[in-house]
Amino acid sequence: MSESPSSDAAAVRCEMCKNPVLEGPEGGYVCGLCFHVVEPPGYAQRRAEGVRKAAEARKARTLARRRQGS
């Protein structure tokens, strides 16, 4: 028996071109037709934290390489 998508699921459409889109597990989507992006709630804060952690790690690696070279 194959399962089909439930008919009670709300249809999500791109805000820009109204093309049907699939939302990600946390919300948000990228439209395959016009490439409009809607980020999930709270993503900006998670991205900023990730960027900060990556910058700290990069700085630590740079300092470690400079210490080895001295």
ABEGO torsion letter per residue (X at the ends): XBBBBBAABBBBBBAAAGBBBBBBAAEEBBBAAAGBBBBBBGAAAAAAAAAAAAAAAAAAAAAAAAAAAX
